[in-house]
Amino acid sequence: MSKPVKFAHVVYQTRRYEEMIAWYETVFGATVVHRDPALAFLTYDDEHHRFAFANLSVLNPGGGDHRAEVGVNHVAYTYASAGDLLSNYERLKAEGILPYWPIHHGPTLSMYYADPDGNRMELQVDACAVEAANAYMRSEAFAVNPIGVVYDPDNLLGRWKAGASEDELLTMPAGPPSAIPAAHGF
């Protein structure tokens, strides 16, 4: 059974966007990797991001700030390879557990799941080296599409089983920026 090799990041939903970013910069010595009015990504080490903040004032204007809307959006766990991620997908699918959002973010190939209580988690594999991920997150391409492109996990699983290389599996597919599904909580 494939298991994650490390904890990757946590994403918070907030209506205190500026205050949250400043707090994490101060407490963790974090630096901003990418920031726009809706999303900010910060890191304190060599990972492309350890924290992300979703500005609910932009993503869900007029909503509330009660605990059901603000707080942790999801936690992320990294697998060692695309093959490990895909074998885990196949195992979970056989158990009737499917991702609600398979997406290639650029720096990561990801599948989002919800547990029985609705807690969201991202199972991912790094699609490139940290230096390339950091450069991509600072690029115009990321600014235009900071969410990523949806992919078909069954198609990718079939390609893996047919012998596609790790590089082929990790290449971001062409396609329009993904909408954020309602199940994701924004």
C-alpha positions as CSV (number, residue, x, y, z in Angstrom):
1,M,0.0,0.0,0.0
2,S,1.4,3.4,-1.0
3,K,1.5,6.0,1.8
4,P,2.4,9.6,1.9
5,V,6.0,10.5,2.5
6,K,5.4,13.9,4.1
7,F,2.9,16.4,5.2
8,A,2.8,19.2,2.6
9,H,0.6,22.2,3.5
10,V,-2.5,23.6,5.1
11,V,-5.0,25.9,3.4
12,Y,-7.1,28.4,5.5
13,Q,-10.3,30.2,4.5
14,T,-10.4,33.6,6.0
15,R,-12.1,37.0,6.1
16,R,-9.0,38.4,7.8
17,Y,-6.8,38.0,4.7
18,E,-4.2,40.7,5.4
19,E,-4.1,40.0,9.2
20,M,-3.6,36.2,8.6
21,I,-0.8,36.7,6.1
22,A,1.0,39.1,8.4
23,W,0.6,36.8,11.4
24,Y,2.1,33.8,9.6
25,E,4.9,35.9,8.2
26,T,5.7,37.0,11.8
27,V,5.2,33.7,13.6
28,F,6.8,31.4,11.1
29,G,9.2,33.8,9.4
30,A,7.3,32.9,6.2
31,T,7.6,34.7,2.9
32,V,5.0,35.2,0.2
33,V,5.5,33.1,-2.9
34,H,2.4,34.3,-4.7
35,R,-0.3,36.7,-3.8
36,D,-3.3,38.1,-5.5
37,P,-6.6,39.5,-4.1
38,A,-8.1,36.0,-3.7
39,L,-5.2,33.7,-2.8
40,A,-1.8,33.8,-1.1
41,F,0.8,31.1,-0.8
42,L,3.6,31.3,1.8
43,T,6.6,29.2,2.8
44,Y,9.2,29.1,5.5
45,D,11.5,26.5,4.0
46,D,12.3,24.9,0.7
47,E,8.7,23.7,0.0
48,H,6.9,25.7,-2.6
49,H,4.2,26.5,0.0
50,R,3.4,25.5,3.5
51,F,0.4,27.7,4.0
52,A,-2.2,29.1,1.6
53,F,-5.0,31.6,2.4
54,A,-8.2,31.9,0.5
55,N,-9.8,35.3,0.9
56,L,-13.5,34.7,1.4
57,S,-14.2,38.4,1.0
58,V,-13.3,37.8,-2.7
59,L,-14.3,34.2,-3.1
60,N,-17.5,34.3,-1.1
61,P,-18.6,37.9,-0.6
62,G,-21.5,38.4,1.7
63,G,-20.9,35.2,3.5
64,G,-20.4,35.0,7.2
65,D,-17.3,34.6,9.4
66,H,-18.7,31.8,11.6
67,R,-16.6,28.6,12.1
68,A,-18.4,26.7,9.4
69,E,-17.0,29.1,6.8
70,V,-13.6,30.2,8.1
71,G,-10.7,28.0,9.2
72,V,-9.0,25.0,7.7
73,N,-10.1,24.3,4.1
74,H,-7.8,21.3,3.7
75,V,-4.6,19.6,4.6
76,A,-2.2,18.1,2.0
77,Y,0.0,15.0,2.0
78,T,2.7,14.2,-0.5
79,Y,3.4,10.9,-2.2
80,A,6.8,9.9,-3.5
81,S,5.7,9.4,-7.1
82,A,2.8,9.6,-9.5
83,G,2.7,5.8,-9.5
84,D,2.2,5.8,-5.7
85,L,-0.5,8.4,-6.0
86,L,-2.2,6.4,-8.8
87,S,-2.0,3.1,-7.0
88,N,-3.5,4.7,-3.9
89,Y,-6.3,6.1,-6.1
90,E,-7.0,2.6,-7.5
91,R,-7.0,1.1,-4.0
92,L,-9.4,3.8,-2.7
93,K,-11.6,3.5,-5.7
94,A,-12.0,-0.2,-5.1
95,E,-13.2,0.7,-1.6
96,G,-15.8,3.2,-3.1
97,I,-13.8,6.3,-2.1
98,L,-13.4,8.7,-5.0
99,P,-11.8,12.1,-5.2
100,Y,-14.2,15.0,-5.6
101,W,-11.6,17.0,-7.5
102,P,-8.7,15.6,-9.5
103,I,-6.6,18.6,-10.5
104,H,-3.1,19.4,-11.8
105,H,-2.1,22.6,-10.1
106,G,1.2,23.0,-12.0
107,P,3.5,22.3,-9.1
108,T,1.5,19.3,-8.0
109,L,-0.7,16.6,-9.4
110,S,-3.5,16.3,-6.8
111,M,-6.6,14.5,-5.8
112,Y,-9.0,16.0,-3.2
113,Y,-11.0,13.8,-0.9
114,A,-13.5,14.4,1.9
115,D,-13.7,12.1,4.9
116,P,-17.0,11.0,6.5
117,D,-17.2,14.3,8.5
118,G,-16.5,16.4,5.4
119,N,-12.9,17.3,6.3
120,R,-11.1,17.8,3.0
121,M,-7.6,16.5,2.2
122,E,-5.3,16.8,-0.8
123,L,-3.3,13.8,-1.8
124,Q,-0.6,15.0,-4.1
125,V,2.7,14.3,-5.8
126,D,5.2,17.1,-6.7
127,A,5.2,17.6,-10.4
128,C,8.6,19.2,-10.5
129,A,11.6,20.2,-8.3
130,V,11.1,22.8,-5.7
131,E,13.1,25.4,-7.7
132,A,10.8,24.9,-10.7
133,A,7.7,25.0,-8.6
134,N,8.8,28.3,-6.9
135,A,9.6,29.8,-10.3
136,Y,6.2,28.7,-11.7
137,M,4.3,30.1,-8.7
138,R,6.0,33.5,-9.4
139,S,5.2,33.4,-13.1
140,E,2.6,35.0,-15.2
141,A,1.2,31.6,-16.2
142,F,0.4,30.9,-12.5
143,A,-1.0,34.4,-12.0
144,V,-3.4,33.7,-14.9
145,N,-4.4,30.3,-13.5
146,P,-3.4,29.7,-9.9
147,I,-6.0,26.9,-9.6
148,G,-4.9,24.5,-12.3
149,V,-6.5,22.1,-14.8
150,V,-8.9,19.2,-14.1
151,Y,-7.7,15.7,-15.3
152,D,-9.3,12.3,-15.6
153,P,-7.7,10.0,-12.9
154,D,-8.8,6.8,-14.7
155,N,-7.2,8.0,-17.9
156,L,-4.0,8.8,-16.0
157,L,-4.1,5.4,-14.2
158,G,-4.5,3.6,-17.6
159,R,-1.5,5.5,-18.9
160,W,0.6,4.6,-15.9
161,K,-0.4,0.9,-16.2
162,A,0.6,1.1,-19.9
163,G,4.1,2.2,-19.0
164,A,4.0,6.0,-19.3
165,S,7.0,7.6,-17.7
166,E,6.9,9.7,-14.5
167,D,7.6,12.8,-16.5
168,E,4.7,12.1,-18.9
169,L,2.3,11.5,-15.9
170,L,3.4,14.7,-14.2
171,T,3.1,17.0,-17.2
172,M,0.3,19.5,-16.7
173,P,-2.5,18.8,-19.3
174,A,-3.7,21.6,-21.6
175,G,-7.1,22.9,-20.7
176,P,-9.0,25.8,-19.2
177,P,-8.6,26.9,-15.6
178,S,-10.7,24.7,-13.4
179,A,-13.7,26.0,-11.6
180,I,-13.5,25.4,-7.8
181,P,-16.1,22.7,-7.0
182,A,-18.8,23.5,-4.3
183,A,-17.5,20.5,-2.4
184,H,-14.2,22.4,-1.9
185,G,-15.9,24.9,0.4
186,F,-15.0,28.3,-1.2
